[in-house]
Structures are given as structure tokens and as C-alpha cells.
């Protein structure tokens, strides 16, 4: 009797149901990962609420930040990823082509020939198990995986995505350096992670903005390294930043907020002229 795999399927805005799928057979280029934990990112929430649901959208298994243990892996896949059964891996959402000009330049996030994505590929594409909200998730031959230490608790290790995104925005994109003033527009998990990464990169001053309902997040941001926080409902972000920087603005501005347009305008007006760096989400 074929083993069944449970997964949560989204079939429409705010429509989720538990379904069962056949456990897939694994080929030489594929792998099957037993999910330990899966983070919930802002895009998962937007997808659930319907903000990312377009006409013609098809049912899929959400879960863009899966962490798990390799249960089965094909020979070629094992050689390609340097992995074997029992290895713990973190899985990136994007499944790029690895051959286009953008991929070869290291900008695979912008790949125009994506094979799909974990947490977004429709279940109609075999073998269906592409999202992290399931017992198991399949790896495509072009999936990007990172081996993860096993001694880190799963509820900590699963934070790999927002922590990695914070580092990427603050250091890879923002080029934060010693003594820089960094403005982070939004205290979500990626925003706070960017604040942490900025401090570790040597930033002299880190400023994080948020709404009144974000009071707890702003407090956490200060606990984890932010020097100043701004309640945008009570203060002008631009005026406060200019006051804190002597009128010259922030060297690095990071904008990880979803959907909202006001932070983008604040970013443009708060960044330092001539030397500033603006990194949108």
C-alpha cells in the first residue's frame, strides 16, 4: 500500500484544506525532504488573504521557508548538492534555471526562466509536493538547498530565511560599513534581521520605523541592536532621520515592507545625497 503524505492546500483566498497525496518515487536528480518546520513569511500571509491571488491562480501547497531532513535522494542529486539521507537542509523558495545571464551573474532571484518556486508551484505540476506546509517536500533538480547543523533547535534553525534576508539586504545589497547610519523601514522579521546584520557589519546608528501597533516589535528591535525607533503615526520619518543625522540623511536605507507605498517615498527622502544606498524589499 502506497504511503500517503498530508499537506495543506490553498485553493483560493482564505481557503485552506488538508489533503493527502501519494508519496512520490524519487529519481536520480530529485530528493524528498521530511519537513521539520516551515516559517511563515509575509508573502504566505498575503497569499492566504488573497493579495497575491490572481485570476487563473491554481491550488498550491504554501510554505516558502521549509527546513527538513533528507529522506531519499537520487545519485546525481546527492553529487550535485553534496548531500545524503539524514542531512538537514534549508530550502530557498526560488527554483532558478542556473544558466541565464542573471543566474550566472549571481542574481538568481531575478531569473526570468524559473522552474517554479517552493510554496507557490501549483499542485497540478507533479509530484505536487512543492510547499513546506506538508509532511514532505520534493526538491527539483534546480532547487537551492543549504546544509544546516543538526544541533540547532528546529524552531531556531527555521529562522534561516528572515535572518539570511536581513543579511543580504544590509550587507550584500546595502553595503553597510563601519560607522554608517542605517534606516530600516518596518519592524517585521526581515526588518529586525536587517537591523541585527547592520550592527554586526559595524553600523554606527540603526533606526527602525513602525506603526503604533508595532510597539512590541520596535521594542524588540531596540533590544537586538537598534539605536532609535520611530512611530510613523506620531512622527515624520524624514524629519526624525534628518534630526538624528544632522540633516544629511541615512547612508543606507532598507525598505522590506510589503504592499505599502509610503515607506518607499520616505526612503527616497531620507537617504543621504551623493553617498546613500537604497535597497527596496
FENRATA-V327471 format. One line per field, one symbol per residue. phi: phi as a letter, one per 40 degrees, with the letter a starting at -180 (. if undefined). A space follows every 50 residues. Layout:
# FENRATA-V327471
phi: ???
This chain:
# FENRATA-V327471
phi: .cccbcacbcbidfbbacbbbccccbccbbabbcccaacbcdccccccch cbcbcgcbdacchcbcbabccbaccccccccgbadgccbbbcccbccgbc cccccgbccbdcbdchacgbcdcccccgcbbccacbbcbcdbcbbbcbdc ccddcccccdccccccccccbcccfdbcgccbbbchbccccccccccccc chdcbbbbbacdccdcccccdccchccabbcccbbcdcccccccbggcgc cbbbbcccgdcdcccccccccccgbcbbbcc
